[in-house]
Amino acid sequence: MKHMIILIILFPILALGQNKSLSHYKSYYISKKQFEEKFQKKDSLGFIVKDNDTLIKVNSLKRPKGVSVAYERKDSTFLEYYKKIAFQSIHKDSADTKPMKYWKKTIKIYFGKHISKKVKNKVVSFINEIDSRVDSLSISVVKKLENSNYIIFNNEDYQYSENISRNKASGYYIRWQNSSNRIYKGYIRINIDKLLSEKLQVQKIKEQFIGSLGWFNLSDELSCTSYFSNCHSDNKRMTELDWELLKYHYSYGICKGTTKNIFEEQHRIAKEIYSKTNHRMSFFHPY
C-alpha cells in the first residue's frame, strides 16, 4: 500500500499550474516517511511543506518490481453503487469503512467428495467464465486438497471450516492478510438437507462465491437477478452491472486495499489532476 501512495502524493505536486507532459519531469516529491524508509540523506534535493506535510525532493523513485496503471475513470452513479458494495462499515455511525478485500494470487478450488458431479460441472463453468472475463483475477480447479486455497464442500463432507454456520443453507468464510487486505483462503459450505435440488445447490454456491471475491455487501437498490442484490431469487445471473462492478474491483486502475475515505480522496485528486493538466494519475502495484 505504501508504494502506491507515492504516486498519489507525487502527481498533485507535479501537476499544479503545469500544462507540460509529466514525462518531462526528472525529480519527484515523496513523503518524509517514505524518504526515511528508502533513501539516504544525500539523496535529498530539498523539500517543501504542503498542507502541513513535509515532502522531500528526489531525482528518482526507488520502488519494488511492479506495474504502473493509469487511473480508471467512472461516472458518479457507478461509483456510488461500487462503494456501497465494496466497503464494509466499521459501525453505523463511523465516518469511514474497513478496507476493501481482494484476491491477488490464483484461487485454486478443491471440491469436497460429496459435491455431486452435476453441481460441480455447473459451478466450474461459472467460475471459468469469471476467470476469462475479469482481468487480474485468476481461478483454477485442483484435484488435490493440498494444492488448494479454496474449498467448496457440503454437510456430508469433512467439515473443512468451523467458521460457517451449520444452521444456514449456505455460507462462505475468507481469510486475508491484515497488512495488505489480500484474501488468501476461502471456503463455501452448503447444506444439501436444506437445498434439496441440485439447481438450488448450484445457485447458492454461485452466490457465495461472488461474495467471497471481495467480502462484498448486498444492495437493496439492485434488481433481484443481480448477485449483488439483497433480494432472494432462484434465478440470479451476472448482469451487465455485476460484471462491471467485479471487473472494476479487480482493475489496476484503482488503488487496492483502501478504506472508502482514501478511495474517495484518490478520485478527487485524480479528477483535479486531469482537469488541470489533461493527464491521468497512475497507480503503482507491486508484484
Secondary structure, DSSP 8 states (H G I E B T S, - for coil): -HHHHHHHHHHHHHHTT--S-GGG---EEEEHHHHHHH--GGG---EEEETTEEEEEESS----SEEEEE-----HHHHHHHHHHH--BSSTT-SSB----EE-S-EEEEE-TTS-HHHHHHHHHHHHHHHHHSTT--EEE-SSGGG-SEEEEETTS----SSS-SSSSEEEEEEE-TTT-EEEEEEEEE-TTT--SHHHHHHHHHHHHHHHTTT---BSSS-TTSTTBSS--S-----HHHHHHHHHHT-TTS-SS--HHHHHHHHHHHHHHHHHHS---EEEEE-
